[in-house]
Amino acid sequence: MSVVVHRLSNGLRIAVEPMPGLHSASVGLYLTAGGRHERVEQNGIAHFLEHMAFKGTPTRTARRIAEEIEDVGGYINAYTGKEMTAYFARVLAADVENALDLLADIILNPLFSQGDIETERGVILQEIGQAFDTPDDIIFDWLQETAFPEQPMGRTILGPAERVSNFGRDDLAGFVGERYGPDQIILAASGAVDPERLIACAERLFAHLPARSRLPVQAAKYSGGERREHRELEQVHMALALESSNIRSEEIFAAQLFSSAFGGGMSSRLFQEIREARGLCYTIFAQTGAYSDTGMMTIYAGTGPDQILDLCEVTMDEIRRAAEGLETAEIDRARAQLKAGVLMGLESPSARAERLARNLSVWDRILPIDETLGKIEAVTAEEIKNYAQNLVVRADPALVLLGPSPADAPDLATLSARLAA
């Protein structure tokens, strides 16, 4: 069956994709309100709010929220990203409307009791501490800050501990008032779901919300730079970024194909040259991340302090070599991996629902699968080469090193010159 798309009079968007033969469905509320929508004094509030949504409403306690889903064998969860916060549930077909009722309740009617705020504040501070103690986690936050300094795109999702320690009820309610309007809510569902019944349920739950104008979002401005953090560890952790294409760019599939061929798997250039041929590390990979107005190709690796200079230099050499042109077999392999990822995702109702929400968020329409596959198939070797060559000249790299300070630490200026040679 095809996707049914509907818009309420107040702007709330709905996308439903039935999947015949399934007994369960995924239903979620996806809000275009994430970390980059926070002002500096709000940094961390979107994530804090995600936690507080499960702490109770006037008609449901926190315990009742959990029990209501688990009594019918389902599960409920949420996450906060840079541009989206998602609340979603997976349930059997008979329980879809009840799941949507619960999701609507927790985002529209949170209690924000002071006791719950204090309890969850402690949980989030522990989460921040855990991230800080995990080198291959915190280094990506620092890389984002280095690439996009002093702006929302560069701030962490969790927020700094000092701000999280001071958030109160008014802060949480204020962000909801600013960013949780109906035109920022996307209802997406996939699996064993009836579109007509779900839309009717959504009308009952959301049609009363008044339409409102969206607040502007500060544009992202990539600048690059470096950060070095000394820590007594066994390895030096390295994260490198180059400015890449945004999600709406015509280059986005070329970007994904290049990063996959360059560092996306065991057959990639990075893995084969740096791990297999030279033995400089255990883990190394490259990936492309894209947002509405910017993007980055990021590379991560961890190695000993005596090998970090060699690792960084060889990485730059390999980027430059790959930008000169990939082999046909490399492109074909990357194309097969990207298409397989798209098609395998269709087998999960949760992945399908998220795909619907992201399509509406980015393009305000649902891209047919054949259109996506066709665009992947249509990317030429020359387009990938043009993208890669632009990648190395767009702006200075962003580099973060975390771990013991080596005697001959790599210098960003020297590495940048090596890349441009």
C-alpha positions as CSV (number, residue, x, y, z in Angstrom):
1,M,0.0,0.0,0.0
2,S,1.1,3.6,-0.6
3,V,1.9,6.2,2.0
4,V,-1.0,8.4,3.1
5,V,-0.1,12.0,3.9
6,H,-2.4,14.4,5.6
7,R,-2.1,17.9,7.2
8,L,-4.4,19.2,9.9
9,S,-5.7,22.7,9.6
10,N,-3.2,23.9,12.3
11,G,-0.2,22.6,10.3
12,L,0.5,19.3,12.0
13,R,1.6,16.8,9.4
14,I,0.8,13.1,9.3
15,A,2.3,10.3,7.3
16,V,1.1,6.7,7.5
17,E,2.5,3.7,5.7
18,P,0.6,0.4,6.1
19,M,2.8,-2.8,5.8
20,P,0.5,-5.8,5.0
21,G,1.4,-9.0,6.8
22,L,2.7,-7.3,10.0
23,H,1.1,-7.7,13.4
24,S,2.8,-4.6,15.0
25,A,3.2,-1.0,14.2
26,S,5.6,1.9,15.0
27,V,4.0,5.2,15.8
28,G,5.9,8.3,16.7
29,L,5.7,12.1,17.2
30,Y,8.7,13.7,15.6
31,L,9.3,17.4,16.5
32,T,11.5,19.7,14.5
33,A,12.9,21.0,17.8
34,G,16.4,19.8,18.7
35,G,19.7,21.0,20.0
36,R,20.2,23.6,17.3
37,H,16.9,25.3,18.2
38,E,18.2,26.3,21.6
39,R,19.5,29.7,22.6
40,V,22.8,29.6,24.4
41,E,21.2,29.8,27.8
42,Q,18.9,26.9,26.9
43,N,21.7,24.5,25.8
44,G,20.6,21.1,27.0
45,I,16.9,21.9,27.5
46,A,15.6,19.9,24.5
47,H,17.2,16.8,25.9
48,F,16.1,17.6,29.5
49,L,12.6,18.0,28.1
50,E,12.8,14.6,26.4
51,H,13.5,13.0,29.8
52,M,10.8,14.9,31.6
53,A,8.1,13.8,29.1
54,F,8.1,10.4,30.7
55,K,7.8,11.6,34.3
56,G,4.0,12.0,34.3
57,T,1.0,14.0,33.2
58,P,-2.2,15.0,35.0
59,T,-3.8,11.6,34.1
60,R,-0.8,9.3,34.1
61,T,2.0,8.8,36.5
62,A,5.5,7.9,35.3
63,R,4.9,4.3,36.5
64,R,1.6,4.2,34.6
65,I,3.2,5.4,31.4
66,A,5.6,2.5,31.5
67,E,3.0,0.0,32.6
68,E,0.5,1.1,29.9
69,I,2.9,0.2,27.1
70,E,4.4,-2.9,28.7
71,D,1.0,-4.3,29.7
72,V,0.3,-4.8,26.0
73,G,3.8,-6.1,25.2
74,G,5.1,-2.9,23.5
75,Y,7.9,-0.4,24.2
76,I,8.3,3.3,24.2
77,N,11.4,5.5,23.8
78,A,12.7,8.8,22.7
79,Y,15.8,10.6,21.5
80,T,17.1,14.1,20.9
81,G,19.1,15.1,17.9
82,K,20.4,18.4,16.5
83,E,17.3,19.1,14.4
84,M,14.7,16.7,15.8
85,T,13.3,15.2,19.0
86,A,11.4,12.0,18.6
87,Y,8.9,10.2,20.9
88,F,7.9,6.8,19.6
89,A,6.3,3.4,20.5
90,R,6.1,0.0,19.0
91,V,2.9,-1.9,19.7
92,L,0.6,-4.6,18.3
93,A,-2.1,-3.5,15.8
94,A,-4.9,-3.3,18.3
95,D,-3.0,-0.9,20.5
96,V,-1.9,1.8,18.0
97,E,-4.5,4.4,18.9
98,N,-3.9,3.9,22.6
99,A,-0.1,4.4,22.0
100,L,-0.7,7.6,20.1
101,D,-3.0,8.9,22.9
102,L,-0.2,8.2,25.4
103,L,2.4,9.9,23.2
104,A,0.2,12.9,22.7
105,D,-0.4,13.2,26.5
106,I,3.3,13.1,27.4
107,I,4.3,15.9,25.0
108,L,1.2,18.1,25.4
109,N,0.6,17.7,29.2
110,P,3.8,17.1,31.1
111,L,3.6,17.9,34.8
112,F,7.1,19.2,35.3
113,S,6.9,18.7,39.1
114,Q,9.8,20.0,41.0
115,G,10.6,16.7,42.6
116,D,10.8,15.0,39.2
117,I,12.9,17.8,37.8
118,E,15.5,17.3,40.5
119,T,15.4,13.5,40.1
120,E,15.9,13.7,36.3
121,R,18.5,16.4,36.7
122,G,20.6,13.9,38.6
123,V,20.1,11.3,35.9
124,I,21.2,13.7,33.2
125,L,24.3,14.9,35.1
126,Q,25.3,11.2,35.4
127,E,24.8,10.9,31.6
128,I,27.0,13.9,31.0
129,G,29.7,12.4,33.3
130,Q,29.5,9.1,31.5
131,A,29.9,10.8,28.2
132,F,32.9,12.7,29.4
133,D,34.5,9.4,30.7
134,T,34.0,7.8,27.2
135,P,36.7,9.1,24.9
136,D,35.2,7.8,21.7
137,D,31.9,9.5,22.7
138,I,32.9,12.9,24.0
139,I,35.4,13.4,21.2
140,F,32.5,13.8,18.7
141,D,30.9,16.5,20.8
142,W,34.2,18.3,20.9
143,L,34.6,17.9,17.1
144,Q,31.2,19.5,16.6
145,E,32.2,22.4,18.9
146,T,35.5,22.9,17.0
147,A,33.9,22.8,13.6
148,F,31.0,25.1,14.5
149,P,32.2,27.3,17.4
150,E,30.0,29.7,19.3
151,Q,26.7,28.7,17.6
152,P,23.9,26.2,18.2
153,M,25.1,23.7,15.7
154,G,28.3,23.3,17.7
155,R,26.8,22.9,21.1
156,T,26.3,19.5,22.7
157,I,22.9,17.8,22.9
158,L,23.4,17.1,26.6
159,G,24.4,20.6,27.4
160,P,27.0,21.7,30.0
161,A,26.6,20.5,33.5
162,E,26.4,24.1,34.9
163,R,23.4,24.9,32.8
164,V,21.6,21.6,33.4
165,S,22.1,22.2,37.1
166,N,20.0,25.3,36.9
167,F,17.1,24.5,34.6
168,G,13.7,24.9,36.2
169,R,10.0,24.4,35.4
170,D,9.8,27.8,33.6
171,D,12.7,26.9,31.4
172,L,11.1,23.6,30.3
173,A,7.7,25.1,29.8
174,G,9.2,28.0,27.9
175,F,10.9,25.8,25.3
176,V,7.7,23.8,24.9
177,G,5.9,27.1,24.3
178,E,8.5,28.2,21.7
179,R,9.1,25.0,19.8
180,Y,6.3,22.5,20.3
181,G,3.7,24.0,18.0
182,P,1.6,21.9,15.8
183,D,3.5,22.9,12.6
184,Q,6.6,21.5,14.3
185,I,5.0,18.1,15.0
186,I,5.1,15.2,12.5
187,L,3.0,12.1,13.3
188,A,4.5,9.1,11.5
189,A,3.4,5.5,11.6
190,S,4.2,2.4,9.8
191,G,3.2,-1.3,10.0
192,A,-0.1,-2.8,11.0
193,V,-2.0,0.5,11.0
194,D,-5.2,1.9,9.5
195,P,-4.6,5.4,8.0
196,E,-8.2,6.5,8.3
197,R,-8.5,5.6,12.0
198,L,-5.1,7.0,12.9
199,I,-5.9,10.3,11.2
200,A,-9.2,10.5,12.9
201,C,-7.4,9.8,16.2
202,A,-4.9,12.6,15.5
203,E,-7.8,15.0,14.7
204,R,-9.2,14.3,18.2
205,L,-5.9,14.7,19.9
206,F,-4.3,17.6,18.1
207,A,-6.8,19.6,16.1
208,H,-7.5,21.9,19.1
209,L,-3.9,23.2,19.1
210,P,-3.6,26.8,17.8
211,A,-1.4,27.4,14.8
212,R,1.7,29.4,15.4
213,S,4.6,30.8,13.5
214,R,8.0,29.1,13.7
215,L,10.9,30.9,15.3
216,P,13.9,31.4,13.1
217,V,16.9,29.1,13.3
218,Q,20.5,30.4,13.3
219,A,22.3,29.3,10.2
220,A,25.3,27.0,10.7
221,K,28.7,28.4,9.8
222,Y,31.6,25.9,9.5
223,S,35.0,27.2,10.4
224,G,37.3,24.3,11.4
225,G,40.2,24.5,13.9
226,E,41.7,22.2,16.4
227,R,41.4,21.1,20.0
228,R,43.8,19.0,22.1
229,E,42.9,17.5,25.4
230,H,45.6,15.7,27.5
231,R,44.3,12.6,29.4
232,E,46.3,9.7,30.7
233,L,44.9,7.0,28.4
234,E,46.4,4.1,26.6
235,Q,45.5,5.6,23.2
236,V,45.3,8.9,21.5
237,H,41.8,9.3,20.1
238,M,41.6,11.3,16.8
239,A,38.5,12.8,15.2
240,L,38.8,14.8,12.0
241,A,36.1,16.6,10.0
242,L,35.8,18.3,6.6
243,E,32.8,20.4,5.7
244,S,30.5,18.5,3.4
245,S,27.1,18.8,1.7
246,N,23.8,19.5,3.4
247,I,20.9,17.0,3.2
248,R,19.1,19.0,0.5
249,S,22.2,19.3,-1.8
250,E,22.3,17.6,-5.1
251,E,25.7,16.3,-4.0
252,I,24.4,14.3,-1.0
253,F,24.4,10.9,-2.6
254,A,27.9,11.6,-4.1
255,A,28.9,12.5,-0.5
256,Q,27.5,9.3,0.9
257,L,29.1,7.1,-1.8
258,F,32.5,8.8,-1.3
259,S,32.6,8.3,2.5
260,S,31.4,4.7,2.2
261,A,34.1,3.9,-0.4
262,F,36.7,5.8,1.5
263,G,36.1,4.6,5.1
264,G,32.7,2.9,5.5
265,G,33.7,-0.7,5.9
266,M,36.4,-3.3,6.0
267,S,37.0,-3.1,2.2
268,S,37.4,0.7,2.4
269,R,40.6,2.6,1.6
270,L,41.1,3.8,5.2
271,F,40.6,0.3,6.7
272,Q,42.8,-1.5,4.2
273,E,45.7,1.0,4.2
274,I,45.8,2.2,7.8
275,R,44.7,-1.0,9.7
276,E,45.4,-3.9,7.4
277,A,48.5,-2.7,5.5
278,R,50.2,-0.6,8.2
279,G,48.7,-1.9,11.5
280,L,48.4,1.7,12.9
281,C,45.1,1.2,14.7
282,Y,42.3,-1.2,15.6
283,T,39.3,1.0,14.7
284,I,39.1,3.6,11.9
285,F,36.1,4.7,9.9
286,A,34.7,7.6,7.9
287,Q,31.1,8.7,7.7
288,T,29.0,11.6,6.3
289,G,26.5,13.5,8.5
290,A,24.1,16.0,6.8
291,Y,21.8,18.6,8.3
292,S,19.4,21.1,6.7
293,D,22.1,23.6,5.8
294,T,25.5,22.0,6.4
295,G,27.2,18.7,6.7
296,M,30.5,17.0,7.7
297,M,32.6,14.0,6.7
298,T,34.1,12.8,9.9
299,I,36.9,10.3,10.4
300,Y,37.6,8.6,13.7
301,A,40.5,6.4,14.9
302,G,42.4,5.5,18.0
303,T,46.1,4.6,18.2
304,G,49.2,4.7,20.4
305,P,50.9,8.0,21.1
306,D,53.9,6.8,19.0
307,Q,51.7,6.2,16.0
308,I,49.4,9.2,16.0
309,L,51.6,11.3,13.7
310,D,51.8,8.5,11.1
311,L,48.1,7.8,11.4
312,C,47.2,11.5,10.8
313,E,49.6,11.9,7.9
314,V,48.5,8.7,6.1
315,T,44.9,9.7,6.6
316,M,45.5,13.0,4.9
317,D,47.4,11.3,2.1
318,E,44.5,8.8,1.6
319,I,41.9,11.6,1.5
320,R,44.0,13.4,-1.2
321,R,44.5,10.2,-3.2
322,A,40.8,9.3,-3.0
323,A,39.9,12.8,-4.2
324,E,41.9,12.1,-7.3
325,G,39.4,9.4,-8.3
326,L,38.0,6.2,-7.0
327,E,38.1,3.0,-8.9
328,T,35.0,1.6,-10.6
329,A,34.9,-1.4,-8.3
330,E,35.1,0.9,-5.2
331,I,32.2,3.0,-6.4
332,D,30.1,-0.1,-7.3
333,R,30.7,-1.6,-3.9
334,A,29.7,1.6,-2.1
335,R,26.6,2.0,-4.3
336,A,25.6,-1.6,-3.5
337,Q,26.0,-0.9,0.2
338,L,24.1,2.3,0.2
339,K,21.2,0.8,-1.8
340,A,21.1,-2.3,0.5
341,G,21.0,0.0,3.5
342,V,17.9,1.8,2.1
343,L,16.1,-1.5,1.2
344,M,17.0,-3.3,4.4
345,G,15.6,-0.3,6.4
346,L,12.2,-1.0,4.7
347,E,11.9,-4.2,6.6
348,S,11.5,-2.4,9.9
349,P,8.3,-0.4,10.7
350,S,10.3,1.7,13.1
351,A,12.8,2.6,10.4
352,R,10.0,3.3,7.9
353,A,8.2,5.6,10.3
354,E,11.4,7.6,11.0
355,R,12.0,7.8,7.3
356,L,8.6,9.3,6.7
357,A,9.1,11.9,9.4
358,R,12.6,12.9,8.1
359,N,11.3,13.1,4.6
360,L,8.5,15.5,5.6
361,S,10.9,17.5,7.8
362,V,13.4,18.0,5.0
363,W,11.4,18.0,1.8
364,D,7.8,18.3,3.0
365,R,6.9,15.3,0.9
366,I,7.7,11.5,1.0
367,L,10.3,10.5,-1.5
368,P,9.4,7.3,-3.3
369,I,11.9,4.5,-2.7
370,D,12.4,4.2,-6.5
371,E,13.3,7.9,-6.6
372,T,15.9,7.5,-3.9
373,L,17.4,4.3,-5.5
374,G,17.4,6.1,-8.9
375,K,19.4,9.0,-7.5
376,I,21.9,6.6,-5.9
377,E,22.2,4.7,-9.2
378,A,22.6,7.9,-11.2
379,V,25.6,9.3,-9.4
380,T,28.6,9.2,-11.7
381,A,32.3,8.7,-11.0
382,E,32.9,12.2,-12.2
383,E,30.4,13.7,-9.7
384,I,32.0,11.8,-6.9
385,K,35.4,13.1,-7.9
386,N,34.1,16.7,-8.1
387,Y,32.5,16.3,-4.7
388,A,35.7,14.9,-3.2
389,Q,37.9,17.6,-4.7
390,N,35.6,20.3,-3.3
391,L,35.7,18.6,0.0
392,V,39.4,19.2,0.5
393,V,39.3,22.9,-0.5
394,R,36.0,24.0,1.1
395,A,37.5,25.0,4.5
396,D,40.2,24.1,7.0
397,P,39.8,20.7,8.7
398,A,38.5,20.4,12.2
399,L,40.8,18.1,14.4
400,V,40.4,16.9,17.9
401,L,43.0,14.8,19.7
402,L,42.2,13.3,23.1
403,G,44.8,11.2,25.1
404,P,48.4,11.2,26.1
405,S,50.4,14.0,24.5
406,P,52.9,12.6,22.1
407,A,56.4,14.1,21.6
408,D,55.8,14.7,17.9
409,A,52.1,15.6,17.9
410,P,50.6,16.3,14.5
411,D,50.3,20.0,13.6
412,L,47.0,21.0,12.0
413,A,48.6,23.5,9.7
414,T,51.1,20.9,8.4
415,L,48.3,18.3,8.0
416,S,46.2,20.8,6.1
417,A,49.1,21.6,3.8
418,R,49.6,17.8,3.3
419,L,46.0,17.5,2.3
420,A,46.2,20.3,-0.2
421,A,49.5,19.2,-1.7
